[in-house]
């Protein structure tokens, strides 16, 4: 199995005075179904550096959950760790697959402004990929309608929101839905992950 580092959401529990790193167990199951060994990354830059040096991952997964801090989110430590993961993936040209909020972070890092989108929280809608239509889940309130190089549109929803994108040259892909929430896991999502991991 190949080791992949997976970013985690931050759950804030004010009544307990806690900030918890967390992952949906189904995300780990989804990655394991593609013969990957997922290792959760703590939202701490020093621990990330040690983990990266020790494990030498073959890929990075940016998970969903939380809004970006500059768009009203309350987890700036997560933003910092995910930006560091993206920077390392770019520098070493290893695959990075980003889900929902993770995709939003990639867009933001490449200078793509996000806008509030309606009708994309807690429902399903159609996306078009290479002339084919697929039904995907949707849990995001931020998105964009236009990209610029080096990012390219891979999928759009019927209302014109970018739902998936790739990098022109590097193995970076973002999708705005949650593959771990599909039961059974969708073949589309397995295929997109494989395309990202195997991009030359």
N, C-alpha and C positions, 0 to 999 in steps of 0.2 A: 504494500500500500504506500502511496505517496503522501507525505505530510503537507497539509495546508494550514495556514494560520487564519483564524476566523475572528473578526472583530465582534465586540459584544455591545449590546445596548446598556444604558444606565437606567435603573429603576430607583427612583427617589422615594424613600419612606420617612417623611418628616416626623411621624409619631414615634418612630424608633431612632431617629437621628442617623439613619443609614443611607448610603448610596451603594447600591448593589450592581455589579456587573452581571448580566444575565443573557441567556440564549434560549430560544425555543428548542427543546430536545428534538423536534422534528427536523430542524435544519441539520443537526449532526447526522440524523438518520439519512437525510437526503444526500448528503455528501458521501457518507459511507456506502450508499447504494451505487456510487460511481467509483468504488474502490479507492476512496481517499480517506486518510486519517486526519480528522479535523482537530486542531488544537486551539482552544479559546485563548484570545489575547487579553490580558488585563488592561484596563484603561489607565496605564501608567507608562510614561515614556522610558524610564530607566529599565523597567522590567521587560518592555518590548525589545530594547536593544540587546539585553542578555538572552532573551528567548530566540531572537533572530540568529544571533551568533551561534547558539547551541544547536538549533534545529535545522538551519539552512533549508527553509521551506521550498517546495516546488511551485507554490502558488499562494495567492492571498484571496480571501473571500471577505468582502465588506457586507455585513449583514444589515437587516432592516431595523426599524424602530427608532424613536426619538427624531425630533426636527434638528436641523443644524442650528448651532448657537446664534449665528448671524441672521437666522430666520425665526427667532423666537424660542429656540430649544434651550434646555437647561442642563446640557451635558458637554461643556466646553472641553473637558478632559478627553471625551470620546473623539471629538473633532480633531484634537491634536494628535491622538494616536492613529486615527485613520489617515490623516494627512501624512504622517510619518510612514505608514504602511504603503501608501500610494507612492511616495517619493522613493522608497526603497525598491518597490516593484519596477518603477520607471528606470531607476539607475541600473538595476541588474537585469532588466528586460525579462522578468518572470511574469507569468499570467496573473491577472487580477480580474475577478468576477464580482460585480457589485450588484446588490439587491436593494431596490426601493430607496431607502434613505442613503445607502451606500452609493447608489447611482447618482443621487442628488449631490453627494459630497464630491464625486468625480467631476460632475458638471460644474460645480462651484469652483473647484480647483483649476479647471481649464477656462475660467472666466465667463461661463455661461450663466446669465442671470436667471433665477427661478421666479416663477409667478404662482400665485394661488390658482388652483384649478378646481372646478366644481364637478360633482358627480363621479369622483374618483375614490371615495372613501366607503368601504364596506359593501362593495357590489362587484359584479362581473361586467366585462365589456369585451368587445372584439378588438383585435389588433391585426394588422396586415404585415406579413413578413414575406418578402420575395414573391409577392403575388398570391400568397395563401393567407387564409383568415383563420385565426385561432381565438378561443375564448380564454381569458385570463382573469385572475382575481385582481382586486384593486383596493389599496389601503393608503393612498398617498394624497396629501392636500397641496403639495408643491410639485411643479413640473416646468417644462419649457416647450416651446413650439418650434424653435429654430436652433440649429447648431452651426458651428463653424469649424474649419480644419484646426487640428487633426481629427476631430470627432466626426463620425458619420452616422446618419439615421439608419437604424436597422428595422424599426417598427414604429407605427403610429396608431393611435386610437382613432375612432371615427370623428372625434371633435378636433383632431389635428395635434393633440399632445404627443410629444415624443415618448414612446414607451420602451424603446430599447435602442442602444447605440453601440458602436465599436470604434476603436482607434484605427486610423488609416494604416499604420504600420506595426504597432505594438499589440501584444496579446491582452488587450483591455476591453472588457465588455460590461455594459450596465443594462439591467432590466428593471422596470418599475413595478414589478409584481413579486409575489412571494412563492417560489416553487415549493417550499416546504409545507405550504398550506393546502396543496393539492393531494387528494387521496383517491386513488393511488397516484403516485408521482407521475407527472406528465412527461411523455416522450419528448415533447418540444423542449422542455427545460433541460432534460438530460443531454439532448443534442446540442443546445446552445452552450452548456457548460463544457462539453467535449470539444466544441469548435474553439472556444477560448483557450482551453488548456493545451490544445494541439496546434495552435496557430504558429506558423513559422515566421 
